[in-house]
C-alpha cells in the first residue's frame, strides 16, 4: 500500500472542495426531482401563443420538452427562463427627464 502525505491546509482545502461538490450534486438532484411539468395547453395559455407557435419554438430549440406517448411536456422552470431570456427592460426617454 502506498502512503501519500500532504500539508494539513491542503487536506482541509480538498475536503471543502469535496463537500462543495456533494452539496451541488444534492441541490441539482433535489431541483430535478421537484420540478413541475406542464402540458401543451398549459404552456400555450401561459405564453399566450397558439399550439403551432409553440411547435415552432420546439423545432427551433428555443424551449426544451419531453415527449411521452405523443404527449409533450415542458418544465415550468424552462418556460419561466424562456420568458426572462426574452424580457426587454423598460427604458427612459430623454425627453421624459
Secondary structure, 3 states (H helix, E strand, C coil): CCCCCCCHHHHHHHHHHHHHHHHHHHHHHHHHHCCCEEEHHHHHHHHCCCHHHHHHHHHCCCCCCEEECCEEEEEHHHHHHHHHHCCCCCCCCHHHC
